[in-house]
Amino acid sequence: MSYEVDAIYDNGILKPLAPLALPDQARVTLTISAPASPDASEKIAGQKAALQQLWEEVDRLPQVPNNDGWSSREHDQLLYGGQQ
């Protein structure tokens, strides 16, 4: 019998994520395949591309006041209330 099951390696012990149809003390042969992970440089390149895209989106935001009646001068009043 041969089947594939995912497991977690924890403190020196492989823990299957699904029940195994095996009797206690059964001898098995394991083939370990670690999940492929992107190379660190690929991760960094992806993060840089995402950051560049974010900055481009920020640059497209309007640079004009929204005329809602508030300005930075009213900052403390807006946050803390009261008269200034």
TORVEX-440736 format. One record per atom (N, C-alpha, C): residue number from 1; residue in three letters; chain; atom name; x negated, y negated, z. Coordinates in steps of 0.001 Angstrom, whole numbers, plus 500000, padded with zeros to 6 digits. Layout:
NUM, ALA, A, CA, X, Y, Z .
...
***
This chain:
1, MET, A, N, 499149, 501172, 500000 .
1, MET, A, CA, 500000, 500000, 500000 .
1, MET, A, C, 499100, 498761, 500000 .
2, SER, A, N, 499508, 497764, 499226 .
2, SER, A, CA, 498742, 496528, 499141 .
2, SER, A, C, 499713, 495365, 499013 .
3, TYR, A, N, 499528, 494354, 499809 .
3, TYR, A, CA, 500328, 493138, 499682 .
3, TYR, A, C, 499530, 491972, 500218 .
4, GLU, A, N, 500044, 490791, 499939 .
4, GLU, A, CA, 499363, 489554, 500304 .
4, GLU, A, C, 500158, 488853, 501391 .
5, VAL, A, N, 499480, 488351, 502395 .
5, VAL, A, CA, 500142, 487617, 503470 .
5, VAL, A, C, 499241, 486452, 503885 .
6, ASP, A, N, 499850, 485315, 504143 .
6, ASP, A, CA, 499096, 484157, 504624 .
6, ASP, A, C, 498824, 484327, 506112 .
7, ALA, A, N, 497695, 483792, 506550 .
7, ALA, A, CA, 497311, 483887, 507958 .
7, ALA, A, C, 496588, 482623, 508369 .
8, ILE, A, N, 496505, 482423, 509665 .
8, ILE, A, CA, 495752, 481305, 510240 .
8, ILE, A, C, 494590, 481895, 511035 .
9, TYR, A, N, 493415, 481348, 510839 .
9, TYR, A, CA, 492239, 481765, 511595 .
9, TYR, A, C, 492162, 480882, 512819 .
10, ASP, A, N, 492262, 481475, 514005 .
10, ASP, A, CA, 492308, 480705, 515237 .
10, ASP, A, C, 491400, 481342, 516282 .
11, ASN, A, N, 490325, 480643, 516616 .
11, ASN, A, CA, 489430, 481092, 517685 .
11, ASN, A, C, 488936, 482521, 517467 .
12, GLY, A, N, 488531, 482816, 516234 .
12, GLY, A, CA, 487965, 484128, 515920 .
12, GLY, A, C, 488975, 485207, 515580 .
13, ILE, A, N, 490258, 484871, 515523 .
13, ILE, A, CA, 491295, 485870, 515270 .
13, ILE, A, C, 492145, 485420, 514091 .
14, LEU, A, N, 492393, 486346, 513143 .
14, LEU, A, CA, 493312, 486076, 512045 .
14, LEU, A, C, 494729, 486368, 512520 .
15, LYS, A, N, 495611, 485374, 512383 .
15, LYS, A, CA, 497001, 485531, 512827 .
15, LYS, A, C, 497911, 485454, 511607 .
16, PRO, A, N, 498517, 486597, 511200 .
16, PRO, A, CA, 499421, 486580, 510042 .
16, PRO, A, C, 500617, 485678, 510291 .
17, LEU, A, N, 501078, 485018, 509227 .
17, LEU, A, CA, 502237, 484138, 509337 .
17, LEU, A, C, 503542, 484881, 509077 .
18, ALA, A, N, 503463, 486156, 508773 .
18, ALA, A, CA, 504641, 486986, 508560 .
18, ALA, A, C, 504368, 488349, 509205 .
19, PRO, A, N, 505427, 489055, 509591 .
19, PRO, A, CA, 505223, 490377, 510192 .
19, PRO, A, C, 504570, 491329, 509192 .
20, LEU, A, N, 503743, 492214, 509691 .
20, LEU, A, CA, 503075, 493214, 508852 .
20, LEU, A, C, 503728, 494578, 509089 .
21, ALA, A, N, 503988, 495284, 507992 .
21, ALA, A, CA, 504582, 496624, 508097 .
21, ALA, A, C, 503459, 497646, 508301 .
22, LEU, A, N, 502808, 497565, 509453 .
22, LEU, A, CA, 501679, 498445, 509771 .
22, LEU, A, C, 501851, 498988, 511180 .
23, PRO, A, N, 501432, 500220, 511393 .
23, PRO, A, CA, 501453, 500734, 512764 .
23, PRO, A, C, 500315, 500110, 513574 .
24, ASP, A, N, 500467, 500081, 514892 .
24, ASP, A, CA, 499395, 499585, 515754 .
24, ASP, A, C, 498119, 500372, 515509 .
25, GLN, A, N, 496998, 499683, 515601 .
25, GLN, A, CA, 495663, 500260, 515433 .
25, GLN, A, C, 495392, 500731, 514008 .
26, ALA, A, N, 496210, 500320, 513027 .
26, ALA, A, CA, 495976, 500710, 511630 .
26, ALA, A, C, 494720, 500021, 511126 .
27, ARG, A, N, 493922, 500740, 510409 .
27, ARG, A, CA, 492710, 500202, 509815 .
27, ARG, A, C, 493060, 499631, 508445 .
28, VAL, A, N, 492616, 498415, 508174 .
28, VAL, A, CA, 492918, 497744, 506903 .
28, VAL, A, C, 491640, 497167, 506321 .
29, THR, A, N, 491697, 496813, 505057 .
29, THR, A, CA, 490605, 496117, 504394 .
29, THR, A, C, 491101, 494719, 504054 .
30, LEU, A, N, 490343, 493711, 504453 .
30, LEU, A, CA, 490738, 492328, 504205 .
30, LEU, A, C, 489937, 491736, 503060 .
31, THR, A, N, 490607, 490967, 502234 .
31, THR, A, CA, 489959, 490125, 501244 .
31, THR, A, C, 490352, 488698, 501593 .
32, ILE, A, N, 489392, 487890, 501962 .
32, ILE, A, CA, 489661, 486526, 502424 .
32, ILE, A, C, 489492, 485555, 501262 .
33, SER, A, N, 490526, 484738, 501029 .
33, SER, A, CA, 490473, 483688, 500019 .
33, SER, A, C, 490861, 482386, 500698 .
34, ALA, A, N, 489902, 481525, 500899 .
34, ALA, A, CA, 490181, 480223, 501505 .
34, ALA, A, C, 490864, 479341, 500471 .
35, PRO, A, N, 491828, 478523, 500888 .
35, PRO, A, CA, 492484, 477620, 499931 .
35, PRO, A, C, 491477, 476639, 499348 .
36, ALA, A, N, 491627, 476374, 498082 .
36, ALA, A, CA, 490725, 475425, 497419 .
36, ALA, A, C, 491011, 474023, 497940 .
37, SER, A, N, 489963, 473298, 498272 .
37, SER, A, CA, 490137, 471908, 498706 .
37, SER, A, C, 489326, 471010, 497781 .
38, PRO, A, N, 489874, 469837, 497495 .
38, PRO, A, CA, 489146, 468919, 496617 .
38, PRO, A, C, 487801, 468514, 497235 .
39, ASP, A, N, 486860, 468308, 496402 .
39, ASP, A, CA, 485546, 467837, 496825 .
39, ASP, A, C, 485702, 466469, 497483 .
40, ALA, A, N, 484859, 466160, 498453 .
40, ALA, A, CA, 484948, 464883, 499181 .
40, ALA, A, C, 484884, 463694, 498226 .
41, SER, A, N, 484053, 463776, 497203 .
41, SER, A, CA, 483952, 462648, 496270 .
41, SER, A, C, 485251, 462476, 495489 .
42, GLU, A, N, 485943, 463584, 495197 .
42, GLU, A, CA, 487233, 463483, 494518 .
42, GLU, A, C, 488263, 462815, 495431 .
43, LYS, A, N, 488228, 463157, 496719 .
43, LYS, A, CA, 489151, 462533, 497674 .
43, LYS, A, C, 488902, 461033, 497749 .
44, ILE, A, N, 487637, 460648, 497834 .
44, ILE, A, CA, 487291, 459227, 497936 .
44, ILE, A, C, 487717, 458490, 496676 .
45, ALA, A, N, 487485, 459097, 495514 .
45, ALA, A, CA, 487886, 458459, 494262 .
45, ALA, A, C, 489397, 458277, 494216 .
46, GLY, A, N, 490141, 459261, 494695 .
46, GLY, A, CA, 491594, 459150, 494736 .
46, GLY, A, C, 492053, 458048, 495672 .
47, GLN, A, N, 491393, 457930, 496821 .
47, GLN, A, CA, 491735, 456880, 497777 .
47, GLN, A, C, 491426, 455496, 497209 .
48, LYS, A, N, 490293, 455370, 496510 .
48, LYS, A, CA, 489943, 454087, 495899 .
48, LYS, A, C, 490962, 453704, 494837 .
49, ALA, A, N, 491399, 454677, 494034 .
49, ALA, A, CA, 492392, 454406, 492994 .
49, ALA, A, C, 493716, 453970, 493625 .
50, ALA, A, N, 494118, 454632, 494710 .
50, ALA, A, CA, 495362, 454264, 495392 .
50, ALA, A, C, 495252, 452862, 495974 .
51, LEU, A, N, 494102, 452531, 496558 .
51, LEU, A, CA, 493903, 451193, 497117 .
51, LEU, A, C, 493931, 450131, 496020 .
52, GLN, A, N, 493297, 450427, 494897 .
52, GLN, A, CA, 493304, 449482, 493771 .
52, GLN, A, C, 494732, 449250, 493290 .
53, GLN, A, N, 495523, 450313, 493199 .
53, GLN, A, CA, 496908, 450176, 492786 .
53, GLN, A, C, 497695, 449325, 493790 .
54, LEU, A, N, 497438, 449530, 495068 .
54, LEU, A, CA, 498109, 448740, 496101 .
54, LEU, A, C, 497777, 447263, 495953 .
55, TRP, A, N, 496485, 446944, 495770 .
55, TRP, A, CA, 496087, 445540, 495627 .
55, TRP, A, C, 496715, 444919, 494387 .
56, GLU, A, N, 496833, 445682, 493308 .
56, GLU, A, CA, 497466, 445160, 492097 .
56, GLU, A, C, 498938, 444843, 492364 .
57, GLU, A, N, 499606, 445697, 493125 .
57, GLU, A, CA, 501005, 445443, 493473 .
57, GLU, A, C, 501129, 444210, 494369 .
58, VAL, A, N, 500209, 444050, 495316 .
58, VAL, A, CA, 500222, 442869, 496189 .
58, VAL, A, C, 500009, 441615, 495356 .
59, ASP, A, N, 499098, 441664, 494389 .
59, ASP, A, CA, 498834, 440502, 493537 .
59, ASP, A, C, 500062, 440108, 492714 .
60, ARG, A, N, 500950, 441055, 492430 .
60, ARG, A, CA, 502147, 440750, 491645 .
60, ARG, A, C, 503269, 440142, 492492 .
61, LEU, A, N, 503107, 440125, 493804 .
61, LEU, A, CA, 504134, 439531, 494662 .
61, LEU, A, C, 504201, 438026, 494415 .
62, PRO, A, N, 505401, 437443, 494503 .
62, PRO, A, CA, 505518, 436005, 494274 .
62, PRO, A, C, 504742, 435211, 495312 .
63, GLN, A, N, 504123, 434138, 494873 .
63, GLN, A, CA, 503322, 433286, 495753 .
63, GLN, A, C, 504039, 431987, 496069 .
64, VAL, A, N, 505346, 432011, 496011 .
64, VAL, A, CA, 506130, 430791, 496278 .
64, VAL, A, C, 506916, 430993, 497564 .
65, PRO, A, N, 507196, 429910, 498279 .
65, PRO, A, CA, 507986, 430047, 499503 .
65, PRO, A, C, 509395, 430521, 499167 .
66, ASN, A, N, 510022, 431226, 500106 .
66, ASN, A, CA, 511374, 431729, 499865 .
66, ASN, A, C, 512451, 430731, 500265 .
67, ASN, A, N, 512068, 429581, 500789 .
67, ASN, A, CA, 512998, 428510, 501152 .
67, ASN, A, C, 514106, 428991, 502080 .
68, ASP, A, N, 513747, 429806, 503068 .
68, ASP, A, CA, 514753, 430288, 504011 .
68, ASP, A, C, 514870, 429373, 505231 .
69, GLY, A, N, 514154, 428259, 505226 .
69, GLY, A, CA, 514246, 427324, 506326 .
69, GLY, A, C, 513189, 427542, 507397 .
70, TRP, A, N, 512406, 428549, 507296 .
70, TRP, A, CA, 511347, 428821, 508272 .
70, TRP, A, C, 509988, 428625, 507623 .
71, SER, A, N, 509041, 428206, 508416 .
71, SER, A, CA, 507667, 428098, 507940 .
71, SER, A, C, 506752, 428598, 509045 .
72, SER, A, N, 505494, 428591, 508794 .
72, SER, A, CA, 504553, 429035, 509819 .
72, SER, A, C, 504586, 428116, 511038 .
73, ARG, A, N, 505067, 426905, 510855 .
73, ARG, A, CA, 505172, 425980, 511990 .
73, ARG, A, C, 506173, 426474, 513018 .
74, GLU, A, N, 507191, 427216, 512580 .
74, GLU, A, CA, 508204, 427718, 513488 .
74, GLU, A, C, 507870, 429113, 514019 .
75, HIS, A, N, 506670, 429556, 513796 .
75, HIS, A, CA, 506257, 430907, 514191 .
75, HIS, A, C, 506562, 431208, 515654 .
76, ASP, A, N, 506076, 430358, 516569 .
76, ASP, A, CA, 506287, 430606, 517996 .
76, ASP, A, C, 507760, 430544, 518370 .
77, GLN, A, N, 508480, 429614, 517780 .
77, GLN, A, CA, 509902, 429500, 518077 .
77, GLN, A, C, 510633, 430753, 517608 .
78, LEU, A, N, 510293, 431231, 516448 .
78, LEU, A, CA, 510929, 432441, 515924 .
78, LEU, A, C, 510639, 433644, 516818 .
79, LEU, A, N, 509392, 433772, 517269 .
79, LEU, A, CA, 509011, 434928, 518074 .
79, LEU, A, C, 509464, 434827, 519524 .
80, TYR, A, N, 509334, 433639, 520118 .
80, TYR, A, CA, 509528, 433518, 521560 .
80, TYR, A, C, 510756, 432696, 521951 .
81, GLY, A, N, 511386, 432056, 520968 .
81, GLY, A, CA, 512557, 431248, 521258 .
81, GLY, A, C, 512192, 429921, 521883 .
82, GLY, A, N, 513187, 429121, 522196 .
82, GLY, A, CA, 512945, 427850, 522862 .
82, GLY, A, C, 512660, 426710, 521898 .
83, GLN, A, N, 512576, 425526, 522447 .
83, GLN, A, CA, 512324, 424307, 521660 .
83, GLN, A, C, 510828, 424001, 521645 .
84, GLN, A, N, 510410, 423369, 520589 .
84, GLN, A, CA, 509022, 422938, 520506 .
84, GLN, A, C, 508928, 421461, 520339 .
***
